[in-house]
């Protein structure tokens, strides 16, 4: 498991050295480097030759060395450097860490639209379950694969949908009007069948989260931008439980999740004893950095308040060790 991340010079991030856990949340005000942290991990472990936009390497320095390291508990990290000279450069991967091989090429970023994922898409005919796309746009194709090739898993997804989404009785993949088309129908209260595209955004988002949790081979490293978007605050407890099931490998291969959030309700559902929360901030010189929350300081609050309440009332500084 990825245990530590070191970043220097990637976009605005400078001298970042932080621990991560199976479920890690990134918090902080806008433009403090949270998304850049996700992109750095995608740069390190994502699809080989992932494009790195040069203007997004440290914006105020055209001559430098960008370093991103992932530590897995061994003596050496898996590391990528990016030598930038006059705004141009090349990536040099240093595969010094055998433990990282299961992560290479298996990171994926998800940023779901707040208005809900699409429930109509083109189908595929692969021999294995297709991966979910970053915007959830191929959800119908993935569910169709399970229906045709892994009915036990499809039935488990349907049970989970009934559990988490009030009023939904069953999930159907209708015979397509076009051979290549896939879509989702829902049977709701009283047996009424509707096209899932006519369901609420929150219902369609929950369909995505449940399908991701039950996917047999999720990305090894799941990078999520603001999973709370479009979802009722009380549903965040359900989404967090699904995320935890993913990290524990309850329905498929275990995966690690790093997410950004602006929601105190999301933080309320995390456990400081087992999950990691990283606080991002912007320095006076424009660079960004991150720190882990201070467990000792939080003890004074958590007997009476939830973690999100502490964050909302005390700000990011209230989660960190006091300056000496």
Secondary structure, DSSP 8 states (H G I E B T S, - for coil): ---EEEEESSTTB-SEEEE--SEEEEE-STTSSHHHHHHHHHHHHSSTT----GGGS-TT-SSEEEEEEEE-SSSS-EEEEEEEETTEEEEEEEE--GGGGGTTT-EEEE---TT---SEEE----SS-----TT-TTHHHHHHHHHHH-HHHHHHHHHHHHHHSTTEEEEE----SSTTEEE-EEEEGGGEEEEGGGS-HHHHHHHHHHHHHH-TT--SEEEEE-TTTTS-GGGHHHHHHHHHHHHHTSSSS--EEEEE---HHHHHT--TTTSEEEEEEE-TTS-EEEEE--HHHHHHHHTTS-HHHHHHHHTGGGGS----
